[in-house]
Amino acid sequence: MEEKFIIQGGNPLKGEVEIRGAKNAAFPILAASVLTKETCVIDNIPLIEDVFKMIKILEKMGAEISWTGKRKIEINSSKVRPSKIPFNLVACFRGSVLVLGGLLGRFNRVKIPSPGGCLIGARPIDTHLDAFEQAGVRVSPESGFYCFEKRKEDKAIEVILKEISVTATENMLLFAAANSKKTVIKIADQDYQVQDLIKVLEKMGAEIKHSGVRELEIIGKKRLKGFKHFIMYDPIEAGTFIIAALATRGQVIIKNAELSFLSLFLKRLKDFGANFKILDSKTIRVLPSKKLKIDKIQSLPYPGIHSDLQPELGVLATQTKGATLIHDPLFEGRLRYLNELNKMGADIIFCDPYRAIVYGPSQLQAIEMPSSDIRAGAAMIIAGLIAKGTTVIHNVYQIDRGYEKIEERLQKLGADIKRRIQK
């Protein structure tokens, strides 16, 4: 049984939309609950497939979880055991790598398969493995699995990450929170999900400070407390709706938008000629923009423009005048969605796996296409909203992994988009 989206393009988006909880902040915060035997309360849970998987992983390991509201859960991990890790779930879900930091903070031995995820290029976990080894953990590959064994001594640690990695930074924060000696993480990522996790770990009793450029210093505790936390709203989802409004030349008010994490994104949109008004720190009104011109889109680690917003910006570039260079040095597979745009009538030339040039404007024509990953799927929805004719997007499960009932929210903005189930 397959679900697909049927989109009739041509309607400008109009109205208001509220952003949901941040998917990528939910994963490490859920993982943090493993560090304590006390009950944790997490609110503003995004109701999406990947978060449900993370919750299921915790339940399979022995966590007692109850929903106390539509988006609110209580977790008690006192009965969690690493031996109960559901290998099948971990293997198909990359966010599951974050259970490592919590489990190794509390237990001495952990075994996991290599985590799965979106097909956006090679995404090995070697940065995680190297970081744990620097932290005194013995890592042994074993027939498709990784075995981790923690040394028993409690000492100060310095970890220099091989690259700026969000999830490796989070794993080290989780691990360090249970170490009563000082841990220093260098080349640390400091994006929104990392900052939200830091707030949680501080509530649990860890002391964390920024001790230098991309440098974090943590002094943890052996016995961490439970916590109550409201997950921040999703900046990537906010950016997605902003671009959808601009691409359709609509007029949309976007609420619960974490604009402080979109500073460069908004600055560049203004440079491109986008018409919008910031009403307050979490509300933005997007207005029709007649003369958009994009010279370059380059995605970089925070505080750069998120790679997760690059596909949506690529769709927008097809509607602007002149040439736009798209450069994503982070993932060599992130530009694959541009092949679908070319099939729709866009004029795009690939320079290499990381760079492409989009010539616009182009009148996109509706086609039938797959959804290869979360962000490319959202970008293809936007393409369908501006295309001439009826667009069909298959494998919408990929989109559901990151966006909560996106078709219903777009319908409220006037989009002609329907979900169909095909047996």
Phi and psi in degrees as a GROMACS rama.xvg file:
@    title "Ramachandran Plot"
@    xaxis  label "Phi"
@    yaxis  label "Psi"
@TYPE xy
-116.004  143.472  GLU-2
-108.861  142.9  GLU-3
-141.813  161.009  LYS-4
-104.568  135.438  PHE-5
-111.368  119.263  ILE-6
-122.807  127.539  ILE-7
-103.465  112.629  GLN-8
-77.6917  166.624  GLY-9
113.964  -6.22129  GLY-10
-96.1743  122.16  ASN-11
-66.0881  138.134  PRO-12
-75.9238  136.207  LEU-13
-143.86  137.879  LYS-14
129.465  -152.035  GLY-15
-128.393  147.697  GLU-16
-140.583  143.283  VAL-17
-108.129  134.286  GLU-18
-80.1674  144.017  ILE-19
-92.5176  -179.513  ARG-20
-62.8315  152.932  GLY-21
-76.4824  117.832  ALA-22
-55.0362  -50.6749  LYS-23
-74.3914  -14.6  ASN-24
-85.9659  -28.6221  ALA-25
-65.2583  -39.3101  ALA-26
-58.2425  -57.0683  PHE-27
-66.9515  -29.3747  PRO-28
-70.3857  -40.1867  ILE-29
-62.2831  -40.9524  LEU-30
-64.7302  -31.6923  ALA-31
-62.813  -26.4849  ALA-32
-63.7853  -21.1553  SER-33
-70.1589  -22.8384  VAL-34
-71.1678  -15.8099  LEU-35
-129.381  153.674  THR-36
-91.3818  -4.12994  LYS-37
-86.834  160.273  GLU-38
-73.1781  138.746  THR-39
-118.12  141.495  CYS-40
-117.802  122.377  VAL-41
-122.568  123.677  ILE-42
-113.189  164.548  ASP-43
65.1059  37.2499  ASN-44
-67.0075  125.447  ILE-45
-72.9384  131.965  PRO-46
-89.0124  75.1131  LEU-47
-132.153  162.423  ILE-48
-59.1603  -45.4403  GLU-49
-65.7136  -35.156  ASP-50
-69.9335  -39.7284  VAL-51
-60.2386  -37.0623  PHE-52
-64.5208  -42.7092  LYS-53
-63.1044  -41.5041  MET-54
-63.4805  -41.1796  ILE-55
-64.4258  -37.556  LYS-56
-60.5237  -44.8282  ILE-57
-63.4392  -41.4984  LEU-58
-63.1123  -43.3665  GLU-59
-62.9321  -30.281  LYS-60
-79.622  -7.99523  MET-61
117.532  0.492595  GLY-62
-68.9733  141.138  ALA-63
-97.14  117.131  GLU-64
-125.424  132.669  ILE-65
-134.522  139.357  SER-66
-86.1385  122.164  TRP-67
-108.824  5.49501  THR-68
-171.067  176.523  GLY-69
-59.7845  -36.6878  LYS-70
-126.42  22.1183  ARG-71
-127.495  132.619  LYS-72
-132.087  155.871  ILE-73
-113.587  135.021  GLU-74
-127.261  129.77  ILE-75
-122.639  116.493  ASN-76
-103.5  20.2039  SER-77
-61.483  -26.0544  SER-78
-101.79  10.1345  LYS-79
-66.4332  138.465  VAL-80
-136.49  131.032  ARG-81
-59.1239  -28.0592  PRO-82
-65.7974  -15.192  SER-83
-96.9039  8.87279  LYS-84
-55.6706  125.572  ILE-85
-79.1349  98.2992  PRO-86
-58.0417  -36.055  PHE-87
-64.3208  -38.2622  ASN-88
-73.2981  -42.2236  LEU-89
-61.5129  -39.3376  VAL-90
-67.7421  -20.8469  ALA-91
-108.65  11.8979  CYS-92
-147.329  108.493  PHE-93
-65.5791  -34.2304  ARG-94
-60.04  -17.657  GLY-95
-66.228  -16.3767  SER-96
-59.2388  -20.4346  VAL-97
-75.1245  -11.0049  LEU-98
-67.9519  -20.1581  VAL-99
-60.7882  -50.5428  LEU-100
-59.3032  -43.8482  GLY-101
-67.2279  -44.6423  GLY-102
-66.9797  -42.5459  LEU-103
-73.4616  -21.4005  LEU-104
-69.36  -27.0461  GLY-105
-110.038  -29.1821  ARG-106
-120.855  168.015  PHE-107
-93.8605  -26.3538  ASN-108
-134.009  136.907  ARG-109
-143.024  142.552  VAL-110
-131.55  126.563  LYS-111
-137.66  155.031  ILE-112
-80.6012  168.279  PRO-113
-67.003  124.928  SER-114
-67.225  151.497  PRO-115
-92.7623  -156.789  GLY-116
150.874  -164.86  GLY-117
-68.1805  147.755  CYS-118
-87.5633  72.7085  LEU-119
-118.423  25.8865  ILE-120
116.902  178.751  GLY-121
-65.733  125.685  ALA-122
-134.379  62.5846  ARG-123
-67.4523  161.103  PRO-124
-101.641  27.3309  ILE-125
-63.9957  -28.9546  ASP-126
-65.0278  -38.5025  THR-127
-64.8045  -47.358  HIS-128
-60.6986  -45.1205  LEU-129
-63.3084  -40.0174  ASP-130
-65.07  -43.9493  ALA-131
-64.0719  -37.5116  PHE-132
-64.4005  -40.1101  GLU-133
-62.3916  -30.6982  GLN-134
-83.9585  5.09935  ALA-135
93.8482  16.6562  GLY-136
-99.826  130.638  VAL-137
-81.8867  124.966  ARG-138
-114.378  126.72  VAL-139
-131.071  120.328  SER-140
-71.6962  144.647  PRO-141
-154.334  91.7486  GLU-142
50.3901  58.4953  SER-143
83.8351  0.839238  GLY-144
-120.074  164.613  PHE-145
-120.702  130.521  TYR-146
-108.633  131.517  CYS-147
-119.227  132.33  PHE-148
-132.019  120.796  GLU-149
-88.2953  136.912  LYS-150
-71.2157  150.617  ARG-151
-83.9276  -17.7899  LYS-152
-69.4455  146.209  GLU-153
-109.576  102.564  ASP-154
-141.031  167.113  LYS-155
-64.636  144.546  ALA-156
-132.665  141.122  ILE-157
-122.626  126.514  GLU-158
-121.956  126.4  VAL-159
-110.585  109.702  ILE-160
-67.4738  144.825  LEU-161
-69.316  -22.8091  LYS-162
-156.58  167.91  GLU-163
-77.4844  100.949  ILE-164
-122.191  125.056  SER-165
-61.894  -54.8178  VAL-166
-70.4177  -32.7327  THR-167
-66.9192  -38.8768  ALA-168
-61.2416  -43.9727  THR-169
-65.239  -42.0658  GLU-170
-61.9217  -40.2875  ASN-171
-68.7586  -36.4476  MET-172
-63.1155  -44.5954  LEU-173
-62.5751  -45.1917  LEU-174
-64.1433  -44.844  PHE-175
-69.0539  -25.9405  ALA-176
-62.3056  -22.3944  ALA-177
-98.5556  5.78419  ALA-178
-104.28  117.188  ASN-179
-73.0681  -12.7087  SER-180
-89.9754  167.454  LYS-181
-74.028  136.405  LYS-182
-119.525  132.737  THR-183
-114.591  126.409  VAL-184
-110.34  119.447  ILE-185
-107.118  154.118  LYS-186
61.1645  38.0497  ILE-187
-80.395  143.662  ALA-188
-77.758  150.364  ASP-189
-133.548  31.1308  GLN-190
-73.4462  -179.86  ASP-191
-56.8937  -42.0191  TYR-192
-69.6408  -32.2023  GLN-193
-66.7948  -43.6154  VAL-194
-66.7206  -35.52  GLN-195
-69.4381  -38.1813  ASP-196
-63.3882  -41.2931  LEU-197
-58.0198  -41.3232  ILE-198
-58.8025  -40.8671  LYS-199
-67.6276  -46.8308  VAL-200
-63.7628  -33.1215  LEU-201
-67.5747  -37.7768  GLU-202
-63.3259  -29.4517  LYS-203
-80.3729  -13.5264  MET-204
122.397  -5.99916  GLY-205
-77.1249  148.385  ALA-206
-105.306  122.91  GLU-207
-133.604  134.024  ILE-208
-144.392  155.622  LYS-209
-83.6124  111.739  HIS-210
-101.87  1.89421  SER-211
176.812  -176.559  GLY-212
-66.0854  119.588  VAL-213
51.7623  42.4435  ARG-214
-134.137  127.883  GLU-215
-119.053  142.162  LEU-216
-121.46  125.863  GLU-217
-126.024  133.566  ILE-218
-121.706  110.126  ILE-219
-93.4505  -167.111  GLY-220
-138.755  146.743  LYS-221
-65.16  -39.329  LYS-222
-113.347  100.215  ARG-223
-89.3495  148.289  LEU-224
-86.0242  163.949  LYS-225
-71.0229  171.959  GLY-226
-147.706  160.56  PHE-227
-120.471  130.355  LYS-228
-150.241  140.733  HIS-229
-103.287  112.315  PHE-230
-62.2034  137.854  ILE-231
-63.9413  159.929  MET-232
-75.7364  159.985  TYR-233
-87.529  109.97  ASP-234
-64.2517  -32.2705  PRO-235
-68.6331  -41.0015  ILE-236
-64.0512  -39.8846  GLU-237
-60.2578  -46.1122  ALA-238
-61.713  -36.7974  GLY-239
-61.9626  -45.4973  THR-240
-70.4627  -32.9795  PHE-241
-61.2771  -47.0566  ILE-242
-67.8446  -38.6055  ILE-243
-59.7281  -41.305  ALA-244
-65.1253  -43.2193  ALA-245
-65.9126  -43.5575  LEU-246
-64.1857  -35.1629  ALA-247
-90.9626  2.70118  THR-248
55.9395  44.9628  ARG-249
-97.4237  -172.67  GLY-250
-136.553  103.654  GLN-251
-132.481  135.942  VAL-252
-99.1764  124.223  ILE-253
-110.788  119.01  ILE-254
-104.966  159.425  LYS-255
61.6753  33.4652  ASN-256
-92.0664  121.504  ALA-257
-79.594  77.7057  GLU-258
-66.8106  -23.9965  LEU-259
-64.3066  -21.6794  SER-260
-97.1912  8.54864  PHE-261
-123.597  24.6768  LEU-262
-58.5122  -52.9654  SER-263
-68.8216  -39.1789  LEU-264
-54.4431  -48.6196  PHE-265
-70.0074  -36.3646  LEU-266
-62.1146  -44.5646  LYS-267
-68.1326  -37.6324  ARG-268
-60.0397  -41.1204  LEU-269
-62.9541  -41.5576  LYS-270
-59.5728  -35.4948  ASP-271
-75.1344  -11.1961  PHE-272
101.586  12.2418  GLY-273
-67.6918  142.608  ALA-274
-106.625  111.138  ASN-275
-154.05  160.829  PHE-276
-129.043  129.824  LYS-277
-87.2629  114.501  ILE-278
-85.2469  -36.5365  LEU-279
-160.714  -171.992  ASP-280
-63.7172  -16.7533  SER-281
-130.823  17.4058  LYS-282
-137.626  132.071  THR-283
-136.298  138.97  ILE-284
-108.247  120.411  ARG-285
-96.3152  130.633  VAL-286
-116.427  160.55  LEU-287
-58.1243  136.066  PRO-288
-121.815  118.101  SER-289
-87.4224  -33.0046  LYS-290
-124.259  67.9421  LYS-291
-81.6891  136.692  LEU-292
-143.564  116.841  LYS-293
-110.439  120.742  ILE-294
-86.4069  -42.9876  ASP-295
-154.509  138.985  LYS-296
-122.666  115.893  ILE-297
-126.605  122.572  GLN-298
-94.5044  137.312  SER-299
-144.563  163.011  LEU-300
-58.4089  156.889  PRO-301
-51.8555  135.234  TYR-302
-92.2619  25.9043  PRO-303
-73.4409  -179.194  GLY-304
-72.8009  130.129  ILE-305
-61.511  137.046  HIS-306
-59.8164  -29.6417  SER-307
-66.4123  -16.2961  ASP-308
-102.88  -5.50472  LEU-309
-63.3144  -42.7219  GLN-310
-60.9617  -39.2352  PRO-311
-64.9192  -40.6963  GLU-312
-65.3587  -33.7818  LEU-313
-61.7365  -40.1218  GLY-314
-63.6604  -44.8811  VAL-315
-58.9646  -36.6615  LEU-316
-61.7964  -28.169  ALA-317
-67.7992  -16.0722  THR-318
-102.567  4.72719  GLN-319
-110.286  160.532  THR-320
-85.266  132.313  LYS-321
96.3839  -165.921  GLY-322
-96.6703  136.938  ALA-323
-122.767  122.701  THR-324
-86.3694  125.222  LEU-325
-107.801  125.862  ILE-326
-132.286  116.355  HIS-327
-124.302  93.7534  ASP-328
-77.3807  -3.01448  PRO-329
-86.5492  -39.4769  LEU-330
-135.057  121.973  PHE-331
-72.3424  -12.5704  GLU-332
-101.945  2.19755  GLY-333
-67.7182  -23.6496  ARG-334
-89.2179  4.04876  LEU-335
-59.2591  -30.2362  ARG-336
-60.7522  -22.8286  TYR-337
-64.9504  -26.1924  LEU-338
-59.923  -40.1961  ASN-339
-66.6556  -38.122  GLU-340
-64.9045  -38.0953  LEU-341
-61.5868  -38.8056  ASN-342
-64.1831  -26.4386  LYS-343
-84.588  -2.67502  MET-344
109.591  4.30028  GLY-345
-72.0699  159.839  ALA-346
-112.496  93.1134  ASP-347
-128.705  132.311  ILE-348
-115.375  130.329  ILE-349
-87.258  129.391  PHE-350
-89.8295  -42.6514  CYS-351
-165.45  -178.088  ASP-352
-61.2298  -15.3331  PRO-353
-110.373  -10.7111  TYR-354
-136.225  145.472  ARG-355
-151.146  158.383  ALA-356
-118.746  126.61  ILE-357
-105.497  125.334  VAL-358
-105.796  128.247  TYR-359
-137.821  178.147  GLY-360
-84.017  156.565  PRO-361
-128.515  138.529  SER-362
-83.5699  107.077  GLN-363
-72.8085  141.57  LEU-364
-110.537  138.68  GLN-365
-63.9479  142.569  ALA-366
-141.078  177.303  ILE-367
-104.456  130.516  GLU-368
-150.663  162.663  MET-369
-89.2534  167.26  PRO-370
-109.531  109.538  SER-371
-83.1877  -29.0747  SER-372
-157.341  175.904  ASP-373
-57.9908  -54.1825  ILE-374
-75.8274  -37.8718  ARG-375
-63.6092  -36.3126  ALA-376
-62.7008  -43.4302  GLY-377
-63.8928  -38.5215  ALA-378
-63.9436  -38.9287  ALA-379
-69.1939  -30.1057  MET-380
-61.616  -46.0101  ILE-381
-61.3326  -41.6628  ILE-382
-60.0846  -40.9594  ALA-383
-64.7808  -33.835  GLY-384
-66.9649  -24.2483  LEU-385
-108.628  -3.53669  ILE-386
-79.8898  157.316  ALA-387
-88.7146  121.214  LYS-388
107.189  -162.401  GLY-389
-107.396  115.967  THR-390
-94.9296  138.184  THR-391
-119.971  123.222  VAL-392
-113.967  119.892  ILE-393
-92.1674  171.098  HIS-394
55.6631  46.093  ASN-395
-71.3388  -4.77954  VAL-396
-54.6115  -38.2864  TYR-397
-59.1327  -39.3401  GLN-398
-72.2131  -39.3291  ILE-399
-62.453  -22.5075  ASP-400
-62.6829  -26.0134  ARG-401
-124.844  -14.1693  GLY-402
-129.281  126.147  TYR-403
-81.2753  114.001  GLU-404
43.3076  53.0746  LYS-405
-62.7585  -32.8406  ILE-406
-68.3133  -36.5705  GLU-407
-67.0319  -37.357  GLU-408
-72.8096  -34.6987  ARG-409
-70.4302  -35.1964  LEU-410
-59.484  -39.4019  GLN-411
-66.5671  -18.7263  LYS-412
-93.9915  4.52083  LEU-413
97.9536  5.19622  GLY-414
-74.6995  144.727  ALA-415
-95.6377  84.156  ASP-416
-136.02  132.331  ILE-417
-132.012  147.048  LYS-418
-96.4038  131.278  ARG-419
-123.739  138.88  ARG-420
-105.587  124.856  ILE-421
-117.927  123.04  GLN-422
